[in-house]
Amino acid sequence: MRSNASGKEYLEPAMSSELERIKAENAELSARLTDLQQRLMQAEKLSSVGALASSITHEFNNILTTVINYAKMGLRHKQAAIRDKAFDRILASGQRAAKITTGLLSYARNRSERKDALSLRQVVHDVLVLVEKDLQVHRVRLETRFHGEPYALVNAGQLQQVLLNLIINARQAMEQGGVLYVSVGPSATEPDVVEISIRDTGCGIPADRLPRIFDRFYTTKTADDQGQGGTGLGLALCKDVIDSHQGRIRVESVIGKGTAFTLKLPSIPAPAAAAATRSTAAPAAVSPVAQRAG
């Protein structure tokens, strides 16, 4: 740094050039970091899908078996009532398969950063469709509790990734089976906040490890039989996603009793179109999972 004739300080050409080079390098490193974070998010997302692959494959096998058997029944019998029953079962199985496929494709492909006004009840329900069979295979009973129809400004794909990660973690913590409680509703203590709770009856997390569970590459478990988990990235990414939504993620755990993760997100009023639809729609069908309406 030097001063000119008027007393003003200025950078020497060499120093100025070096400063510009450092700025350019920082910009490049920042861009590379952003790209790596996006790739990491996608890798973790595909890893979550991989954890469900076996159960989803089994589910599709059951669907195909149902379709084939009822198609054969429809071909053998000429009575209209029997054929109608066969067609109804085939249609229901096809719709179930379409729902699972649509959910998987939406989850795996969604890389957009856009946030929309969405029903958190619906976002959670879409994830439960994907994990329902996996939970059954591992002897985990699912109980849900929905309070009203809360809305929030969220990126559906990112929030689904968080929920899927937490649910898979909960299932892995219940090696001998158990109960998974999922609830959605307004916060009882904080105005304009909606909460999503994922609670298991698993082994729990030691108290001395809780302060670090959201740190990158810190893990409290090893990979399972399918090589899933144990990277120390899942919960760190969950926190990053919730932070980007101006929300918070909290955890409570007791050894031998289980763990509860609570997502707190800023709530927003329901969009006018959604409110109008709810006021005119017929009562919704009860989900196949155990459900208690709040």
Secondary structure, DSSP 8 states (H G I E B T S, - for coil): -EE-TTS-EE--HHHHHHHHHHHHHHHHHHHHHHHHHHHHHHHHHHHHHHHHHHHHHHHHHHHHHHHHHHHHHHHH---HHHHHHHHHHHHHHHHHHHHHHHHHHHHHH------EEEEHHHHHHHHHHHHHHHHHHTTEEEEEEE-S--EEEE-HHHHHHHHHHHHHHHHHH-TT-EEEEEEEEE-SSSTTEEEEEEEE-S----TTTGGGTTSTT--SS---TTS-S-SS-HHHHHHHHHHHTT-EEEEEEETTTEEEEEEEEEEE---HHHHHHHHHS------SSEEEE-
